[in-house]
Amino acid sequence: MANRTVHPELVIRGETQKCTFLSEFLNVGDNIREFLLSLRYFRIFIALWNVFMMFCMIV
């Protein structure tokens, strides 16, 4: 309590640094999730392309 009364800006800085660290960690998780989702769509595209190429070889 005394620390907050004497130095309130230190407590605010510490809390914002924790929030910044958490938001950066969440951004990394979101980026990984987005990459995996785009990778899934890319794999679906490759599969459809392969099916199309097999169709072209038969015809």
Order of alpha helices (4+ residues) and beta strands (2+ residues): alpha-alpha
